[in-house]
Amino acid sequence: MNTHPSRPPLPSRGLALALILLAGAPTQAAAEPAPDLPFPVIERFENFGPDHGIPASKVHAVLKTTDAELWIGTWDGLCRREPSGNFRRFGPEHGLSHKMVLCLAEDQQTGDLWVGTMRGLNRVSAGRITAYTQTDSGLPNNVIYGVAVSGDRVWVATAAGAGELQLKTGTWKIYDHNNSLMHEPWCYAVTEAGDKIMIGVWGGGIVEHDPRLGSFKEHRDPDRDFHFDLVPDDGPINDITSWLAWENGVLWQCTYFGMSRYDGRNWKTWVEGKSPLLSNFTQFVWAHRGVAWIGMDRGLSVTDGITWVNYLVDDNDQGIQQIHRPNQPVEIKPMPTALANQFVLGLQVDDEEAWIATSKGLSRGILAAPTKLTRLSEATPDQRNQ
């Protein structure tokens, strides 16, 4: 019988603030402003909660579809933002397999919405909800931590392996420690990576799967130390993978012990205290135009791998922006508004706005127009590895 470590309990606000104090305060900004940032920053936040129809304080996931509809997954149902700006809830009484929604994905070919819950997977298509559960469909497990669409296949990361639903036949394939390189079957994340599928495994690193060849490749932390990154940049920073994002050949890995990036040849790792990363407890990453937006227990970090901007919430619920440029003092700015909560659970960002799911409501970040937009792909190899 396999046993698994329990998922760490969510830190309290007091503990998170204490850890910030132990980490030390950044230096104040230089008198003269540094050159423009290479990516847009958030100017202000708009926050949404019960007054806007969101039924629960904890928002686990957010998704803006290709037709600009906004969906969120909450502790108490799936919600769609209506033209009025308020949210309409869908729950088990509407056909959803469970009220607690953990993850969302869109099939951009059909417009279907795929919804992972604590008890099954759901397909929202043309106003109809179809549920898939372990007992009636072949789903590996009812607890769906991650979902991704790749062509005519839907992939799920579950508490008992990764599942592949072939939409044309309606049949499932299950991948776990018995038929793949997975160290164990508890999967937290899955993402399409070009012609590959990347699966984040709890305690097992990252498994890279090529569906065409049926092959598997394992990416593990060479240090094999759960608490420390003994040798930076030698591979994934940790085997406990909490989330994955892929864009244009670059894979980003969240763990509870730091952050990693892999460009297909080289790894780069970051930990708090030795980098601008706000916290080692990273739990969600969204990649957009070579920039990673990282959600964690202390706020939001944004980086192209060279420059960083952090968004925090202080003791008085004031928004704080930290700007980290290479070889320059940290610049600290107060913001007119703050994140709904510093515990970030999900993200989606485009060229106009950032949507942030938190443990106490939903936030919308209004982006300032950048005056200079340097992509990671335009940086030199030396810059990428700084």
Secondary structure, DSSP 8 states (H G I E B T S, - for coil): ------------HHHHHHHHHHH-------SS--S--SS--EEEEEEE-GGGT---S-EEEEEE-TT--EEEEETTEEEEE-TTS-EEEE-GGGT-S-S-EEEEEE-TTT--EEEEETTEEEEEETTEEEEE-HHHH--S-S-EEEEEEETTEEEEEETTEEEEEETTTTEEEEESTTTSS-SSS-EEEEEEETTEEEEEETTTEEEEEETTTTEEEEE--TT--SS--SSTTSS-S-S-EEEEEEETTEEEEEETTEEEEE-SS-EEEE-BTTBS-S-S-EEEEEEETTEEEEEETTEEEEESSS-EEEEEE-TTS-EEEEEE-TTS--EEEEESS--S-S-EEEEEE-SSEEEEEETTEEEEEEE---S----GGGS-HHHHT-
